[in-house]
Amino acid sequence: MKKILGAILLNLLVLGSMAQDKVIDQIVAIVGGNIILKSDIENATLSQQAQGITTEGDMKCEVLEDYLINKLLVAEAEMDTLITVTPSQINQQMDQQIQYFLQHMGTESAIETYFNKPIAQVKADLQENIRENSLAQQMRSKIVENVTVTPSEVRYYFRNLDKEQIPTIPTQYEYGQITMQPQIELEEQNRVKAKLREIKKRIENGSSFEAMAVIYSEDPGSAKDGGKLPYFGRAELDPEFAAVAFNLKGDKISNIVQSAMGYHIIQLIDKQGGKVATRHILMRPKVSVEAREEAYNRLDSLATLIRKNEIGFEQAASMFSYDKNTRNNGGLAINPNTMSSKFAIEELDGDISKVITKMNLNEISQPFETIDPENQQTVYKIVKLTNKIDAHKADLQNDYQVLADLYLAKKKEDVMQKWIAEQQSQTYIRIDNTYANCNFKFDNWIK
């Protein structure tokens, strides 16, 4: 009752001030004791547009409904002592979001121009949105955590689908790969380490770490931001990088650290709980033309032996492949999205998809150059197409897991809709008339 009376009073005060034309930022909705501002909707809309998100409907209406649902979830989450969001979690996500904006807009100045506010205010707005989104997501997970499906439910669900409701499974590929990484000459490694030692000395003599990172770092994700990385836990970092980063004190610069990515010098920014925020300068030794040719030729010779059946593909992968993720599995690639060996075309690496879609079953490709996704180093690969499943309507025998996932998602959505309807009926909600014609997904926002 206190929340309702407080909300009504707040609404009257806002309406009164609006009548006097003294409102700096219009309140467009009230959910219980929480308000949603016009600037919230505009900032979120701009943020989505900056990320390339589009919609067929009215984006501001959709953003408002997201806020309305979030406010219901956040209110419930804040009463649950088991749901928390730490400052380090917020800062890590905020840094990642700012990095995304920098990659697409180039500079902090461009971000400020886009959002029409200082970068400090952009970050402050992001922090609050991230906090609420994290609380809301945790609450969603808790609401549906006990929702499960049984095989009999999945079968019943499938048999009662109309023909047009049965999903089409796109063409899927299964493949094996053998990877070879060109050897980097010792002289080139020494050149890079000497350069990093020189940069470290310049920083210790007064040069800015951030400026040196912008000029010299070969990490495209962080160089533009002065080498700054978001908060990471130990397990999220390369082991060699983590071992040094977690032992740094103050603003000291590390000695040269070799990781799978290349060579680094590192500076600690902050440490919170089990996570660290750092700056780094990354330099990668360059692969010579001769080393590239040698790796290509070795892989080409191995492919010839496999085609002649002088060695099996699986055996060759376990003996010669540089890729630790597939080497012990006979070269078989695993889809990280589904943990199965099946890949839809859009889930394949671009260089692999160009090759594999033109291959016949059990064919061995010619060697091709690509970039290792884990360390961003140049590597050469051959692939073997082991299976191709043409696009088809889902069936229980071959696509049970897909159908089970669909039905589980439907059950969870039904539970969420029921929860939202119950909260709507129990919560004071007021929406400004400017949004009265919105085609909301959920009924009963406007009472």
Secondary structure, 3 states (H helix, E strand, C coil): CHHHHHHHHHHHHHHHHHHCCCCCCCEEEEECCEEEEHHHHHHHHHHHHHCCCCCCCCHHHHHHHHHHHHHHHHHHHCCCCCCCCCHHHHHHHHHHHHHHHHHHHCCHHHHHHHHCCCHHHHHHHHHHHHHHHHHHHHHHHHHHCCCCCCHHHHHHHHHCCCHHHCCEECCEEEEEEEEECCCCCHHHHHHHHHHHHHHHHHHHCCCCHHHHHHHHCCCCCCHHHCCECCCEEHHHCCHHHHHHHCCCCCCCECCCEEECCEEEEEEEEEEECCEEEEEEEEECCCCCHHHHHHHHHHHHHHHHHHHCCCCCHHHHHHHHCCCHHHHCCCCECCCCCCCCCCEEHHHCCHHHHHHHCCCCCCCECCCEEEECCCCCCEEEEEEEEEEEECCEECCHHHHHHHHHHHHHHHHHHHHHHHHHHHHHHHCCEEECHHHCCCCCCCCCCCC
